[in-house]
Amino acid sequence: MTNPRPLPAQDAMPTTRGLNFYLEDPNLEFVCSTVMDAATLARARPHLVELGAVAGDELDALAAQADKTPPVLRAWDERGQRVDEIVFHPSYREMERLAFGRFGLASMSHRDGVLGWPGRVPHAAKYALSYLFAQSEFGLLCPVNMTDSTARMLRLYGSPDLQTRYLARLTTTDPAELWQSTQWMTEKTGGSDIGAATSVARRDADGTWRLWGDKWFCSNANADLALTLARPEGAAAGTRGLAMFLVPRVLPDGTRNGWTLNRLKDKLGSRSMATGEVTYTGAVGYVVGELGRGFKQMMEMVNWSRLSNALRAAGIIRRCLLESLVHARGRTAFGGALIALPLLRANLLDMLLDAEAGASVVLNGAVTFDRMDAGSAEARTLFRVMTPLAKCWLTARARVVAGEAMNVRGGNGYVEEWVNARLLRDSYLGAIWEGATNIVALDVQRAILKDGGFGALAGLVNRRLDTVGEPAAKPWVDLVRTALGDIGGPVNRWSALARPEREVEARPVADALYHTLAASLLLAEGQLLYQQRDNFRKFLVAALYIRRWLAPPALPAPVFSPRALAWLEALVDWTPVPAEALSTLQ
């Protein structure tokens, strides 16, 4: 890791500004090498390096400015006509040009040749790039993901007319031609209870569908298109009666559609991106897919978005680790380097484990996404459970890590001129978007009960563990297999339990499943690193992760012993770690 230019010791306040976030993260490059073939990584690497430099400097400065100057609503023009225009600071518009234009994050899954790629960019590369972007700007990745996902939804379920009319606009890299999209479900009657929605759709004599009702939490409120749910008159109650509609802000004849932007939300975090409240007043909507499958289609889109949400949380965790390491290495306290203090070393090691596990889970989820798109039924089942699992844990954990990172920096961390406050505020939204944590844990449970998710996930975990042949790692492999077996007991009796008894187990089981998945990926990476470089570093990370989350020592013993903490610098700097390091954890 490259340290920033040192300042005088008496007032050293080290900063990450100007660092290349990709080059500062050897773990990301290594994980990329495990999820991409050599040719793909070679093609992706220049763009990863470029975005790493942008994220560590230009994007970070733009994000800080956009956060301090959030968008405002201009409801009326100078002639008293309703315009519902959202006015952004130029810094946000420049970030849009970076995300949608220069790096093509919303288009690379839909168009050939983005970033000079021969064909379409695989999800593994897209998510690696987005992981870097998320470390500096969280909010804008919502519009990016929604635009990307709307294009995907139209390709799967949209009529030929809708595809012809809108796909080119949704997938362009030309900001002047781009139409952004969004997804609006939440209403006053219920956030997670989508079946309680009261928006209605009525059909005119000419067959035109018109929507009436309120949407309460409308992210990317400046979008040109919105995928939304409404209940056709006479349709069944609950989620079964909901249909999906594509609602344009401007109709094909150039007139404004019937939606009113009532106000913008004054949010805790993600302040750069506009979120508002919208009323449909006879807005024209175009049916997407089958009329009676709107909710199921929307939940497909939600599941895609949950992987993006998990990625953003993983990016926040990584940025928190980087900030804390740079501060701890560059700051002097009590007559020595801050990083020498044992309790702080434990904080840093905890963050490092969460960051590396998060990167592995998200990028392997992206590979599963690619396999699902290629037609694998097994990957579809695996993706169905893997994405809410990642979203559930990572977005909840990011809040904890962001708080710890603020604590590491101390008073400066609490000051808005430094990045920590923004990271903390943004982390809280991730755990609410696309379902609050408990709701997502219950969705993991549904994926297990209805879609065979546990078998698919257990298969992946066991396949990864089967690749680990190093004898020194066997005790840790056995611990993961034992943990997986322990989870299987409650899961196998869920179908016989009453709903309250079953649901109360959803979140602890989801957390434990995440840790077994993450541990299996880290162990498999350990085997690869050992074979390639005769280095036990990743095995040590995996063992420490297992000790932290699957086999912690009994209280009041610390999770990490002084002997384990002694390896912190080697883990941070990716210097060789011998097999004997694993014995320090016994």
N, C-alpha and C positions, 0 to 999 in steps of 0.2 A: 504494500500500500504506500502510495506517495503522500508524504506529509506536506501540508501547505507551508509557505514561506514563514519561518518562525518570526514572531514579534518579540520585542524586549520582554524578558521574563517577568518584570514587575507589573506589566499590564497586558500580558498575552491574552488575547481573545480570539483563538483560532476559528477560522471559518472554512466551510466547504466550497465557497464560491470560487468558480474557476476550475474545479476538479472535473475530470471526465468520469461520469458515474459508471460507465461500462468498464473502463480500464481500471477503476478502483475496486472492481468486483470480480476477482478471479473465479468465484463460485458460479456466477452467472454464465461465464464463458464455458466452464466445465459442464454445468447442467445442460447448456445448449448443445454441447458435443454429445450428450447422451440421448437427446431427443431429436437431433437432426443428423443426417448423414454428413459426411465430410464435405461433399460438394455444396449442400444446402448451407451449411455453416460458413463455408468460404464465401458464398455469395451474400449471405446475410451480414457477415462481420463488418464490412466497411460502413454499412448503414447503422449497425449497432454502435460502432465507434463514433459516428457522426452524431447520432441522437444522444449518446452519452455526453458528448461535449456540449451540445445544445442544452440538455437538461441541467447540467452543472453550472450553466452561466446564463445564456440568453433567456431560456424558458423560465428559469428560476426567478429572474428579475421581473419578467413579464407577469408571472403568476403572483408575485408579491404585490405588484401594482394593481392588478385586476382585483385582488382580494380586498385591497384598501378602498377601491372605487367601484363598488358593485353597480350593476345595471339599474336603470330607472325606467319607469313606465311613462310614456307620453301618450296619454289616452286620446287627446284631441289636438287637431292642428290649429293653425292660426285663424281658420275660417269657421271653427266650431264643428268640424266634421270629425267623426270617430275614426281614429287611425290605429289605435292599440299598438303603437310603435315602442319597441324596447331599445333604449339608447345605451350602448356599451362604451366603456372606455377603450381607446385605441389599443391598449395592451391586450385586451381580450380578443379583439379582431385579429391581432397579429398572431396570437396563439392558435386561433382557428386556421390561419394560413399555414402554420407549421403542421398542425395535426391533419387537416383535411387535404392540404395542398402539397407541401414539400415532402411529407412522409406518407401521405395517402393511407392513413390508418383505417379509414372507413371504406375505402374502395378496393384495397388489395386482395380481399377475398372474392371479389366480383368481376374484376377486370384483369385482363392479361397485360403484362408489361409495366405495372406499377413498380417504381424503383428500378426499372430496367429488368425486371424478373421475366424469365422465359415462361409464360403462363401465369397462373395465379400464385400469390405468396401463400405458403402453408400457414396454418394457424399457429404452429410452434414458433415460427419467425415473427408473425404478427404480435403474438402475446409477449415475446421477448422484447420487442420494440416498445410495446405499450407499457411494459413493466418499468422501463426506463423513464418514459414520459410521466407515468404516475408518480414518480418520486419527486417531481416538481409541481405538477398540476393535476389535481384530482377531479375537479368539477367538470372540466371540458370533456373528459373521457366518457361522461354520460351522453352528451349529444353524439359523440363519435360512435359509441356502442349502439345507441338507438337508431342512428342512421344506417349503420351497418346491418343491424338486425331487421329493420324494416325492409331493406332490400332483399335480405334472405327470406323473409316472410312472403314477400310478393313473388319471389321466384318459386317458392313452394306452393303457394295457395292463391296467388293473384290471378285474375283473368288476363288473357292476352292483351286486352285493351289497357288495363292498369299497368301492366309491365311495359308496354310500349310508351305510355304517357309519362311514367315516373322513374323507371329504373335508371335511365341515363343520367337524370338529374341527381338521383341519390348516390350514384357511384362515381361521379366525376371528381377529378382532382383540381379542377378549375374553380376557385372560390366564386368567381363571377357567375358561374352556371349552376353551382351547387344548391340543392334544396335539402335542408336538414329535416330530420324526422324525430318523432318522439313516441312515447307510449303512455297513454293516460287511462288509469283505471280507478284510482282512489276517489271516493265520494264522501260527503259528510256522514252518510249513514254507516260507513265502515271503512277502515283502512284495509286490513287483511281479509275482512269478510266481504269478498267480492260479490258473493251471491245476494247481498243486501242492496246492491246498486239499484238506483231508481231512474237512471237515464232511460228514456224510451226512444224508440225508432218508429216512425209512422210512414207509411207508403202513400205517395200521391197517386192520383188517377193515372198519371203517365208512367208509373213505376219507380219514380225517384224516391229514395229513402231520405228522410229528414230526421235529425236528432234533436232532442230536447232534454235539458237537464244540466246539472252542475258537476264539474270535476274539481276536486279540492286540492290535490297536490300535483301540479303539472310542471314537471321538470322540462328544461329546454323550452320554455314558454314562447320563445321566438321562432319555434320550428315552422316550417312551411307545410308539413304534413303531420298528422297524428293518427296512430293506430289506437282505436278506442273501443270499449265495449258498451253496448246499449241493448235494451230488451225490446224486441219487436212487439208491438201491441198484440196481446193475446197469447204471447209465449209463456212457457212454464216459469214458475218462480224458481229462485235459486240460480246456481251457476249454469244449470242445463238450458235455461231460457235465454242466455246471453249470446249475442252475435258480435262478430268483429267487423268494424267498419274502418275504412281509410278516409279521413276527413282532411281535405286540403284547406289551407288558409285562404287561398285565392282560387276561384273556380276557373275552368278552362276559358271562359269568355272574358276573364280579367276582373270580374267583380269580386268583392270581398265576400267570403262565405259567412254563414250565420253563427259566428262564435265571438264572444265578447271576453276580453281579458280584463277581469275585474280589478286585480291588484297583484303586486309581486310579494312573495313571502320574504320576511326579514329573518333569514336563516342564521343559525349558529355558525355553520361552516359551509363549504362549497359556495362561497359568496360570489365567486366570479360568474357562475352560471345562473341564468334567470329561472326561477321557479315561481309559478303564479297560480291563480284560481281562474277557471274558465267556465263560462256558461254557454251551452249550445242553445241557440234560439232558432230552431229550424235549419240547422246546418246540414248541407248536403253531404251524405256519406255513401261510400261505395262498399258493398259487401265484399269481404275477403274470405275466400274459402266457403265452406258449407255454413248455412245460416245457423244451424243448431250446434255447431262445433266451435263457436267463438272462444269460449273459455278455455277449452283444451288447446286450441291453437295459441292463445295468448300465453298459456303456461309453458308451452314449448319455447316461446320467445323469452319468457322470464327465466327459464333454465339456462338458455344461452347467456343471458345477461348476468346471471349469478356467477358464472365463471369470470366474466369481466369485472364484476364487483369484487370477487376474491382476489383477482390480480391487483386491483387498486389498493386493497388492504395490504397485500404482500409488498407492494411498492412502498407504502407508507412505513411498514416495518423495516424494510431495508434502508430507507432514508433516515429513519430514527437511529438505526445502528451506526450508519456512517457519521451522522452528526455527533453521536456520543463518542465514537472512537476518535474522531478528529479533536474533539474537545478534551477528552481524557489524555490523549497523547501530547497535546500541545499546551496543557495547563499545569502549572505548578501549585502544589498546596501542601502545607505542613512539612515544608522542607524537601519535598521530592515530587516526582511526577504523579499526577492524579491517578494514572492508570495502575500505579503500584498498590493502591489501597484495596484490600481483599474484598470488602463488600461491594465496591464499585466493579471490581473484576467479575464478581458473580453476576451483577446486573448486565454487564457487557456480554458475558458468555450466554446468559439467558436470551438476550436479543439475537445473538448470532445464530443460536439454534433455531429460534423461531423464523428468522429470515431465510436460512438455508432450507428448512423444511417447507416453508411457504413457496419458495421459488420452484422447488421440485414438484410439489403437488400441482401448482398452477400450470407449469409447462408440460407435465405429463397429462394433465387434463386437456391441454391444447392438442396433444398428440391423439388423444382419444377422440376429440372433436374431428380431427382429420380422418381418422379411421371410420367414424360414424358416417361422415360425408361420402366415404368410399363404399358404403353399403354394408358395413359389418353390423349384424344384429347384436352380437356380443358387446361391441363398443357402444351401441345405442343404450343398452341396459346399463352398462357401466357409467356412461355419461349421465344418465338419469339420476344416479345416486351420488356420483362423484362431485358434481357441481354444487348441489346444496350442501354437501358435507364440507367442501372447501369454503363456501360462503359462510356457513354457520360458524366455523371455528375462527377463520382468519379475520373476519370483520370484527368479531368480538375481541379477539386477541390484540388487534391493532390499537384499540383504545387503551389497553393496559400498557403496551409497549410505548405508545406516544406519551403517556403520562410518566413512565419511567425515564424516557429520554429528556423530557422537560426537567425532571428532577436532577438528572445528571448535569445538565447545563446550569441549573440553579436559577438565580434571579433573572439572568439574561434570557433563559428559556421561557420565562413568563412574560417577556416583553415582545410586543408585536413586531418590532424591527427584526427579530430573529425568526427563523422558520418554525420553531417548535410549536408556537401557539397555533399556527395555521394547520400543522400536521395533526395536532390534537383535535381541533375543531372539525376538520375534515373526517377524521377517523370515526366520529360518532355517527355521521350520516351513512357510512358504509354498512353499519349494522342495522340500519332501518330500511334503506333502499332494497327493493325486490323481496321484501318480507323481513320483519323483525326476527331476531335470533330464535326465539321460541317457535315462531311460525315455520321457520326454515328447518328447525330440528324435527318438527312434526312432518314436514315434507320428506325428510330423510326416512322417517318411519314409514310413510306411505310408499316410498320407492322400494323399501324392503318388503313390505307386506303385499303390495300389488304388482310389483314389476320384477321381483327376483333380485333386488339390488344387493342383498347381503352375499348371495352366492357369487355374483359377478365381482364384487369387491374382494371377497375372500380369495377368489381365483387369481386376481391380479396380485394381491399381497403374497400369496404362496408362490406364484411364478417368480416374483422378484426375489423372494427368500431362497428359492431353489438355485438361483445363480450364484449364491454366496458359498464358496467352497473353502475359504480361508479358515483353518482350525481356530485361530485366535478370536474369530468373530462368532463362532458357534454358540457360546453362551447367550449372546445378544439375539441371535436368530431364534434360539429356543424361547427366549422371553417374549418375543413378538408372537411366535406361534401360540404360546400359552395364553397371551392376552387375547388373541383372535378367538381361541377356543372359549375363553371365559365370556366373551361378548356373545358368542353363538348361543349360549344357554338362555339368557333372557330373550333374545331375538326369536328363538324357536318356540317359545311359549306365548309370544305376543298375541297370536290369533285366538288363543283361549282366554285371554284376560278381558275383563271389563274395560271400557274405554278410559275411565280415570286412572286405573292401575297401569294401563299400557302407556298412556300419554306421559305420565310422570317420569317414565324411563327414557323418553325420547332424547332429551338433551344429553344426559350422561352417556348414553350409548353412542350418540353422534360424535361427541367429543372423543370417546375412546376409539371409535372407528377411524377418525381422522388421524389420531396418533399412531395407530397400527399401520395405516397406509403410509404416512410420512416416514415412519421408521423403516418400513420395508424398502422404500425408494432410496433412503439415505444409505442403507446397508448395501443395496445393489450398486449404488454409485461408489461405495467404498471398495467393493470388489473390482470395479473397473479401474479406479484410480490406483489401486495396488498393482493390478496387472500391467498398467501402462507405465507407472513411475516408481514402483516399489515404495509407495508412500501410504502409510496408515492414517493419514489425516481424516479422510471421510469416514473411515471406520470409527475413529475417535468421536467425530461429530455424531454419528449414529448412536454410539454407545452412551454418550452424554445425553442425547435426546431421550433415549429409552429410560435412562436413569431419572431424568427430569419428569417424564410424563407417564411412563408405564410401570416403573419399578422404583419409586422414590424411597429413600431411607425413612425409617420411622422418626417422627418428631421426638426430641427437638434437634436431631442431627441435621446439619445443613445438607442441601441437595448436592452441592459441589464442595469437595474437600480441598484443602490447600494444594495437595498434589495435583488434583485435576485442574485447578485454576492456574497452575504453573504453565499449562500448555496454551494459555490464551494467545500469546504473541505468535506462536507457531500456527495456530488456527487462523488468526487474522491475516498473517503474511503469507500463508500457504508455503511455509518452509517444511521440509520433510519431517514426518512424525514416525518414530519406530513402533514396532509391534508392542514393545514393552509399555507403551503409554496406556494400552487397554488394561493392563494389570493394576494401574493406579486407581482404577474405579472399583476394584473388587473389595 
